[in-house]
Amino acid sequence: SASTRKGCYISILNVIQGDVDPTQVHKALQRIRERKLARFIPWGPASIQVALSRRSPYTQSPHKVSGLMIANHTSISQLFHRTIQHYDRLRKRRAFLETYIKEPRFADGLEEFDEARE
């Protein structure tokens, strides 16, 4: 996972299920915006979407309210950077390449891996 301390949110979707007062949700969103508790991208609007729904009759939960937050955040670039660093270390050691070298598709070399890295 990536830390959200660095970077900005692009958009947020909150799905809240259960007995929730919509006015409380609206007030909470106002506090988030006023206090700037979540940093958003400067080149677009602060997009926080909320979907309220009743409790599901198909799943049992001991909680009155449950929620899910899905967010787009610029810190995903940190994960990609870390993945590339790990790939470079493994490629330098030629680790885990034996299986691919045996395949006819990679008989000429493993340039396809390096092209995919870019």
Secondary structure as GFF3:
##gff-version 3
##sequence-region A 1 118
A	DSSP	beta_strand	9	18	.	.	.	ID=ss1
A	DSSP	alpha_helix	22	35	.	.	.	ID=ss2
A	DSSP	beta_strand	48	53	.	.	.	ID=ss3
A	DSSP	beta_strand	65	73	.	.	.	ID=ss4
A	DSSP	alpha_helix	76	93	.	.	.	ID=ss5
A	DSSP	alpha_helix	98	101	.	.	.	ID=ss6
A	DSSP	three_ten_helix	104	106	.	.	.	ID=ss7
A	DSSP	alpha_helix	111	117	.	.	.	ID=ss8
###
